[in-house]
Amino acid sequence: MSIYTSSINRQRAFKTNRVILSFVLAIILSLISSNNMVFYNPLWIVLFLIYWHIRIDIKESYNNLYYAFILGIICDLIFSKAIGISAISYLIISYILSTLKPKIYFYTLLQITVMVFMLLLINQTVFLLYSLYFGVINNFTKVIFFAPIVTSLLVWPIVCIILDRFFLKSK
């Protein structure tokens, strides 16, 4: 094993540790905010998932489907949801981002924001379909559906700035 190969392996492990640490932070933020106002909480985990899919190299983007599935199962267990609902939602978002990955570099900030809106809308639609099918939500309103999307879009630039500062600065 050459020095170059071991350096690449250490750098890859360091990036993986940063990603895992940021998802632990996202889960903690979701747990803290879930106690106060349930319907107005930003979708922290989805925002972090989108951010890391945009920032990670193209070569590693298809491996992220496995990580998204595992993250979804962990979130289902932590937040006591039906097993697989978050995993399906995160897999759909990860697959869309993996197919769009070569084009994202040429997107403007407005296009990325519209893409984030659409991905958040897909996430909420998956949970809405589950809730309506199994009768979990009795009083469905548009506010319950769109409030997490709007608050997540308001928080999105802050998430990008903070994660860029803390997790993407050089060693």
TORTORMI-45526 format. One line per field, with one value per residue (C-alpha): residue in three letters; y, x, z. Coordinates in steps of 0.2 Angstrom, whole numbers. Each point is the difference from the previous one (the first is absolute). Layout:
<atoms>
aa = c(ala, ...)
c2 = c(Y, ...)
c1 = c(X, ...)
c3 = c(Z, ...)
</atoms>
This chain:
<atoms>
aa = c(met, ser, ile, tyr, thr, ser, ser, ile, asn, arg, gln, arg, ala, phe, lys, thr, asn, arg, val, ile, leu, ser, phe, val, leu, ala, ile, ile, leu, ser, leu, ile, ser, ser, asn, asn, met, val, phe, tyr, asn, pro, leu, trp, ile, val, leu, phe, leu, ile, tyr, trp, his, ile, arg, ile, asp, ile, lys, glu, ser, tyr, asn, asn, leu, tyr, tyr, ala, phe, ile, leu, gly, ile, ile, cys, asp, leu, ile, phe, ser, lys, ala, ile, gly, ile, ser, ala, ile, ser, tyr, leu, ile, ile, ser, tyr, ile, leu, ser, thr, leu, lys, pro, lys, ile, tyr, phe, tyr, thr, leu, leu, gln, ile, thr, val, met, val, phe, met, leu, leu, leu, ile, asn, gln, thr, val, phe, leu, leu, tyr, ser, leu, tyr, phe, gly, val, ile, asn, asn, phe, thr, lys, val, ile, phe, phe, ala, pro, ile, val, thr, ser, leu, leu, val, trp, pro, ile, val, cys, ile, ile, leu, asp, arg, phe, phe, leu, lys, ser, lys)
c2 = c(0, 16, 16, 8, -14, 1, 18, -2, -13, 12, 14, -10, -6, 18, 5, -15, 6, 17, -6, -12, 14, 12, -13, -2, 19, -1, -14, 10, 16, -10, -7, 17, 8, -14, 4, 17, 3, -16, 7, 15, -10, 1, -16, 0, -18, 3, 16, -8, -14, 12, 10, -15, -7, 17, 1, -18, -6, -8, -17, -1, 5, -17, -7, 13, -10, -13, 13, 9, -16, -4, 18, -2, -16, 9, 15, -11, -9, 16, 9, -15, 0, -15, -9, 5, 16, 12, -13, 1, 19, 1, -12, 9, 16, -8, -8, 16, 10, -14, 1, 19, 1, 3, 15, 8, 8, 11, 5, 17, 4, 2, -16, -9, 8, -6, -17, -1, 6, -14, -13, 6, -1, -18, -4, 7, -8, -17, 3, 7, -16, -11, 11, 0, -19, -5, 13, 8, 18, 4, 18, 4, 18, 8, 8, -17, -4, 16, 7, -12, 4, 19, -1, -12, 12, 15, -10, -8, 15, 0, -19, 2, 14, -9, -17, 8, 9, -14, -16, 5, 11, -7, -10)
c1 = c(0, 8, 0, -12, -13, 1, -3, -15, -7, 3, -8, -15, -2, 1, -14, -11, 3, -6, -15, -5, 3, -11, -14, 1, -2, -15, -8, 3, -8, -15, -2, 2, -13, -12, -6, -5, -10, -2, -7, 12, 16, 13, 4, 18, 5, -6, 9, 16, -3, -2, 15, 12, -7, 5, 17, 6, 10, -9, 10, -8, -17, -8, 7, -10, -16, 5, 4, -17, -9, 10, -3, -19, -1, 9, -12, -15, 6, 5, -16, -11, -7, -5, 16, 4, -9, 15, 11, -12, 0, 19, 3, -11, 9, 17, -4, -6, 15, 12, -7, 1, 17, 10, -12, 0, 16, -7, -16, -2, -5, -18, 0, 7, -13, -14, 7, 1, -18, -5, 9, -8, -17, 4, 5, -16, -11, 8, -5, -17, -4, 5, -10, -16, 1, 2, -11, 14, -5, -19, 0, 10, 3, 11, 10, 5, 6, 9, 6, 15, 5, -1, 10, 13, 2, 3, 13, 9, 12, 5, 3, 11, 10, 3, 4, 12, 9, 1, 1, 8, 15, 17, 10)
c3 = c(0, -5, 9, -12, 2, 19, -1, -11, 12, 15, -9, -5, 18, 6, -12, 5, 18, -4, -9, 15, 12, -10, -1, 19, 2, -12, 10, 16, -7, -6, 18, 8, -12, 0, 18, -4, -16, -10, -16, -1, 2, -14, -8, 7, -5, -18, -1, 5, -12, -14, 5, 1, -17, -8, 8, -1, -16, -14, 2, 18, -4, -5, 17, 8, -4, 13, 13, -3, 3, 16, 5, -3, 10, 14, 0, -1, 16, 9, -4, 2, -18, -10, -6, -17, -3, 3, -9, -16, 0, 3, -14, -12, 4, -1, -17, -8, 7, -6, -18, 0, 8, -16, -4, 17, -2, -14, 10, 7, 18, -5, -10, 15, 11, -11, -1, 19, 1, -12, 10, 16, -8, -5, 18, 7, -14, 6, 18, -5, -11, 15, 12, -11, -4, 18, 8, 11, -4, 3, -2, -16, -5, -12, 14, 7, -17, -6, 17, 1, -18, 3, 16, -8, -15, 12, 9, -15, -3, 18, 0, -16, 8, 16, -7, -12, 14, 12, -11, -16, 5, -3, 13)
</atoms>
